[in-house]
Amino acid sequence: TVGAVARDQAGHVAAATSTGGITGKRWGRIGDAPIIGAGTYADDRACAVSATGSGEFFIREGVAHEICARVRFAGETLKQAGDTVMAETKALGGSGGVILTGPRGEIAWSFNTPGMYRGHVSAGGKRVVAIYGDE
Amino acid sequence: QSDWTLVIHGGAGVIERERMTPEREAAARAGLNAALDAGQKVLSGGGTALDAVEAAVKVLEDDPNFNAGRGAVYTYDGTNELDAAIMDGRTRAAGAVAGVTRTRHPVSLARKVMEDSPHVFLGGKGADQFSAERGLEQVDPAWFGTPERKRQLDELKAKDVSWFDVDMKYG
């Protein structure tokens, strides 16, 4: 599953996610990627989220919306909200990760797998591309 | 705080150094950099976040190293069925598609659903039909398949392992 979140110069955020799903899927199975609020969500009042992982768990947790809701209503940072919701998802049995940005240009990611293909770049910031968990 | 930002992912799983060849790792990093380049070009030029995420994801959809678009995993029946979504934080407008089979860039189809229909989520044959009617680039379904993804499906079937094991292994 691939995805991107961005914040533009006007302060607006957006999110997009695209996937082939899971190997050997049957019966028209659909995961979290196209489910608004599960694998993809964007709200200028909070953050933008794209998720990758075991979709059934991300759907049950409503991961993307849940993260934005914690940022918006509880005042958590993106990292705090991402880590908290990913921990709750892991407790249900789910694994994977999320990428995050916010209307003030914050950047974060959170994952509970050994690695995640990921990267970020920002105006005046250092570009980061990473694969393994210890990078 | 930066005045524009872009963050991308290309999948998560049991991605460990000892399992990765230098060639695969280099290809993955090149793909991620290309996606960042595409989005950065939009954002540094004053473009919208919506345009930037679409541009970045389209690059990843065309890269066979990642599970989306070309290089997507196979269904049990040996086909490729693609899902995508996009959302605009300005208005919380959103579009999504599931089980599409002929649109080269499913993320662009999701955006078309958002901007050119009264709906949020289209699926299957109807989404394919909507894509063709709206003039999005169509490809033969064989475009999406790769030998490596076929091998992974064959491994799943032959070894009677679960989809979870296979997808965690290959990220």
Chai-1 contact restraints between the chains, C-beta under 6 A:
chainA,res_idxA,chainB,res_idxB,connection_type,confidence,min_distance_angstrom,max_distance_angstrom,comment,restraint_id
A,T1,B,G11,contact,1.0,0.0,6.0,A-B,restraint_1
A,T1,B,N67,contact,1.0,0.0,6.0,A-B,restraint_2
A,V2,B,G10,contact,1.0,0.0,6.0,A-B,restraint_3
A,V2,B,V57,contact,1.0,0.0,6.0,A-B,restraint_4
A,V2,B,L60,contact,1.0,0.0,6.0,A-B,restraint_5
A,V2,B,F66,contact,1.0,0.0,6.0,A-B,restraint_6
A,V2,B,A68,contact,1.0,0.0,6.0,A-B,restraint_7
A,G3,B,H9,contact,1.0,0.0,6.0,A-B,restraint_8
A,A4,B,I8,contact,1.0,0.0,6.0,A-B,restraint_9
A,A4,B,V53,contact,1.0,0.0,6.0,A-B,restraint_10
A,A4,B,A56,contact,1.0,0.0,6.0,A-B,restraint_11
A,A4,B,V57,contact,1.0,0.0,6.0,A-B,restraint_12
A,V5,B,V7,contact,1.0,0.0,6.0,A-B,restraint_13
A,A6,B,L6,contact,1.0,0.0,6.0,A-B,restraint_14
A,A6,B,A49,contact,1.0,0.0,6.0,A-B,restraint_15
A,A6,B,A52,contact,1.0,0.0,6.0,A-B,restraint_16
A,A6,B,V53,contact,1.0,0.0,6.0,A-B,restraint_17
A,R7,B,T5,contact,1.0,0.0,6.0,A-B,restraint_18
A,R7,B,A49,contact,1.0,0.0,6.0,A-B,restraint_19
A,D8,B,W4,contact,1.0,0.0,6.0,A-B,restraint_20
A,D8,B,L43,contact,1.0,0.0,6.0,A-B,restraint_21
A,D8,B,T48,contact,1.0,0.0,6.0,A-B,restraint_22
A,D8,B,A49,contact,1.0,0.0,6.0,A-B,restraint_23
A,Q9,B,D3,contact,1.0,0.0,6.0,A-B,restraint_24
A,Q9,B,W4,contact,1.0,0.0,6.0,A-B,restraint_25
A,Q9,B,G46,contact,1.0,0.0,6.0,A-B,restraint_26
A,H12,B,A49,contact,1.0,0.0,6.0,A-B,restraint_27
A,H12,B,G89,contact,1.0,0.0,6.0,A-B,restraint_28
A,H12,B,R90,contact,1.0,0.0,6.0,A-B,restraint_29
A,V13,B,A49,contact,1.0,0.0,6.0,A-B,restraint_30
A,V13,B,G89,contact,1.0,0.0,6.0,A-B,restraint_31
A,A14,B,A49,contact,1.0,0.0,6.0,A-B,restraint_32
A,A14,B,L50,contact,1.0,0.0,6.0,A-B,restraint_33
A,A14,B,V53,contact,1.0,0.0,6.0,A-B,restraint_34
A,A14,B,D88,contact,1.0,0.0,6.0,A-B,restraint_35
A,A14,B,G89,contact,1.0,0.0,6.0,A-B,restraint_36
A,A15,B,M87,contact,1.0,0.0,6.0,A-B,restraint_37
A,A16,B,V53,contact,1.0,0.0,6.0,A-B,restraint_38
A,A16,B,E54,contact,1.0,0.0,6.0,A-B,restraint_39
A,A16,B,V57,contact,1.0,0.0,6.0,A-B,restraint_40
A,A16,B,I86,contact,1.0,0.0,6.0,A-B,restraint_41
A,A16,B,V107,contact,1.0,0.0,6.0,A-B,restraint_42
A,T17,B,A85,contact,1.0,0.0,6.0,A-B,restraint_43
A,S18,B,V57,contact,1.0,0.0,6.0,A-B,restraint_44
A,S18,B,E61,contact,1.0,0.0,6.0,A-B,restraint_45
A,S18,B,A68,contact,1.0,0.0,6.0,A-B,restraint_46
A,S18,B,A84,contact,1.0,0.0,6.0,A-B,restraint_47
A,S18,B,P106,contact,1.0,0.0,6.0,A-B,restraint_48
A,S18,B,V107,contact,1.0,0.0,6.0,A-B,restraint_49
A,T19,B,A68,contact,1.0,0.0,6.0,A-B,restraint_50
A,T19,B,D83,contact,1.0,0.0,6.0,A-B,restraint_51
A,G20,B,N67,contact,1.0,0.0,6.0,A-B,restraint_52
A,G20,B,A68,contact,1.0,0.0,6.0,A-B,restraint_53
A,G20,B,A72,contact,1.0,0.0,6.0,A-B,restraint_54
A,G20,B,V73,contact,1.0,0.0,6.0,A-B,restraint_55
A,G20,B,N80,contact,1.0,0.0,6.0,A-B,restraint_56
A,G20,B,L82,contact,1.0,0.0,6.0,A-B,restraint_57
A,I22,B,W163,contact,1.0,0.0,6.0,A-B,restraint_58
A,I22,B,D167,contact,1.0,0.0,6.0,A-B,restraint_59
A,T23,B,V73,contact,1.0,0.0,6.0,A-B,restraint_60
A,T23,B,Q152,contact,1.0,0.0,6.0,A-B,restraint_61
A,T23,B,L153,contact,1.0,0.0,6.0,A-B,restraint_62
A,T23,B,L156,contact,1.0,0.0,6.0,A-B,restraint_63
A,T23,B,W163,contact,1.0,0.0,6.0,A-B,restraint_64
A,T23,B,V166,contact,1.0,0.0,6.0,A-B,restraint_65
A,T23,B,D167,contact,1.0,0.0,6.0,A-B,restraint_66
A,G24,B,Y76,contact,1.0,0.0,6.0,A-B,restraint_67
A,G24,B,L153,contact,1.0,0.0,6.0,A-B,restraint_68
A,G24,B,L156,contact,1.0,0.0,6.0,A-B,restraint_69
A,G24,B,W163,contact,1.0,0.0,6.0,A-B,restraint_70
A,K25,B,T75,contact,1.0,0.0,6.0,A-B,restraint_71
A,R26,B,Y76,contact,1.0,0.0,6.0,A-B,restraint_72
A,I30,B,A98,contact,1.0,0.0,6.0,A-B,restraint_73
A,A33,B,D83,contact,1.0,0.0,6.0,A-B,restraint_74
A,P34,B,D83,contact,1.0,0.0,6.0,A-B,restraint_75
A,P34,B,A84,contact,1.0,0.0,6.0,A-B,restraint_76
A,P34,B,A85,contact,1.0,0.0,6.0,A-B,restraint_77
A,P34,B,A96,contact,1.0,0.0,6.0,A-B,restraint_78
A,P34,B,A98,contact,1.0,0.0,6.0,A-B,restraint_79
A,I36,B,A94,contact,1.0,0.0,6.0,A-B,restraint_80
A,T40,B,A85,contact,1.0,0.0,6.0,A-B,restraint_81
A,T40,B,M87,contact,1.0,0.0,6.0,A-B,restraint_82
A,A42,B,M87,contact,1.0,0.0,6.0,A-B,restraint_83
A,A42,B,G89,contact,1.0,0.0,6.0,A-B,restraint_84
A,D43,B,G89,contact,1.0,0.0,6.0,A-B,restraint_85
A,D43,B,R92,contact,1.0,0.0,6.0,A-B,restraint_86
A,D44,B,G89,contact,1.0,0.0,6.0,A-B,restraint_87
A,D44,B,R90,contact,1.0,0.0,6.0,A-B,restraint_88
A,A48,B,G89,contact,1.0,0.0,6.0,A-B,restraint_89
A,T52,B,H9,contact,1.0,0.0,6.0,A-B,restraint_90
A,T52,B,G11,contact,1.0,0.0,6.0,A-B,restraint_91
A,T52,B,A12,contact,1.0,0.0,6.0,A-B,restraint_92
A,G53,B,A12,contact,1.0,0.0,6.0,A-B,restraint_93
A,G96,B,A12,contact,1.0,0.0,6.0,A-B,restraint_94
A,G97,B,A12,contact,1.0,0.0,6.0,A-B,restraint_95
A,I99,B,V7,contact,1.0,0.0,6.0,A-B,restraint_96
A,I99,B,H9,contact,1.0,0.0,6.0,A-B,restraint_97
A,T101,B,T5,contact,1.0,0.0,6.0,A-B,restraint_98
A,T101,B,V7,contact,1.0,0.0,6.0,A-B,restraint_99
A,R104,B,Q1,contact,1.0,0.0,6.0,A-B,restraint_100
A,G105,B,Q1,contact,1.0,0.0,6.0,A-B,restraint_101
A,G105,B,S2,contact,1.0,0.0,6.0,A-B,restraint_102
A,G105,B,T5,contact,1.0,0.0,6.0,A-B,restraint_103
A,I107,B,T5,contact,1.0,0.0,6.0,A-B,restraint_104
A,I107,B,V7,contact,1.0,0.0,6.0,A-B,restraint_105
A,F111,B,A12,contact,1.0,0.0,6.0,A-B,restraint_106
A,T113,B,A12,contact,1.0,0.0,6.0,A-B,restraint_107
A,T113,B,G13,contact,1.0,0.0,6.0,A-B,restraint_108
A,P114,B,V14,contact,1.0,0.0,6.0,A-B,restraint_109
A,P114,B,E16,contact,1.0,0.0,6.0,A-B,restraint_110
A,G115,B,I15,contact,1.0,0.0,6.0,A-B,restraint_111
A,M116,B,A12,contact,1.0,0.0,6.0,A-B,restraint_112
A,Y117,B,G10,contact,1.0,0.0,6.0,A-B,restraint_113
A,Y117,B,G11,contact,1.0,0.0,6.0,A-B,restraint_114
A,Y117,B,A28,contact,1.0,0.0,6.0,A-B,restraint_115
A,R118,B,H9,contact,1.0,0.0,6.0,A-B,restraint_116
A,G119,B,I8,contact,1.0,0.0,6.0,A-B,restraint_117
A,G119,B,L32,contact,1.0,0.0,6.0,A-B,restraint_118
A,G119,B,L36,contact,1.0,0.0,6.0,A-B,restraint_119
A,H120,B,V7,contact,1.0,0.0,6.0,A-B,restraint_120
A,V121,B,L6,contact,1.0,0.0,6.0,A-B,restraint_121
A,V121,B,L36,contact,1.0,0.0,6.0,A-B,restraint_122
A,V121,B,Q40,contact,1.0,0.0,6.0,A-B,restraint_123
A,S122,B,S2,contact,1.0,0.0,6.0,A-B,restraint_124
A,S122,B,T5,contact,1.0,0.0,6.0,A-B,restraint_125
A,A123,B,S2,contact,1.0,0.0,6.0,A-B,restraint_126
A,A123,B,D3,contact,1.0,0.0,6.0,A-B,restraint_127
A,A123,B,W4,contact,1.0,0.0,6.0,A-B,restraint_128
A,G125,B,S2,contact,1.0,0.0,6.0,A-B,restraint_129
A,V129,B,R29,contact,1.0,0.0,6.0,A-B,restraint_130
A,V129,B,L32,contact,1.0,0.0,6.0,A-B,restraint_131
A,V129,B,N33,contact,1.0,0.0,6.0,A-B,restraint_132
A,I131,B,I15,contact,1.0,0.0,6.0,A-B,restraint_133
